[in-house]
Amino acid sequence: MLRAAKVPGRRRARPRGAGRWLVLPLLVPLLAVALSWLYRVAATTEPAAAVEWVVQPGDTLWSIAEAHALPGEDIRAALWEIRQLNGLESSHIVPGQVIRIPAHRAQAHRAQR
């Protein structure tokens, strides 16, 4: 069998035999540490700041969203954000219920008054 002549100062691009498997035990723990760090970062992020709003008789989720919509904003966007923040599957609310309003919307509501 003919082999190419070795060129001085030139190395092979990949190791042969057992050498290539030496990298695997080093990568697995590194990957595990990276994934656990990402999980901790994701788990410790604080929820968005919110203000509590007590539903009054006659209030609807639409009227609350309308009152807290940013100037020129589609009310449906405010409604969707309030529903998502409170985990509401529908727009049904009752007097006395406490719902959370995103802080940036509560500040905009105060500024519009």
Secondary structure, 3 states (H helix, E strand, C coil): CCCCCCCCCCCCCCCCHHHHHHHHHHHHHHHHHHHHHHHHHHHHCCCCCEEEEECCCCCCHHHHHHHHCCCCCCHHHHHHHHHHHHCCCCCCCCCCCEEEEEHHHHHHHHHHC
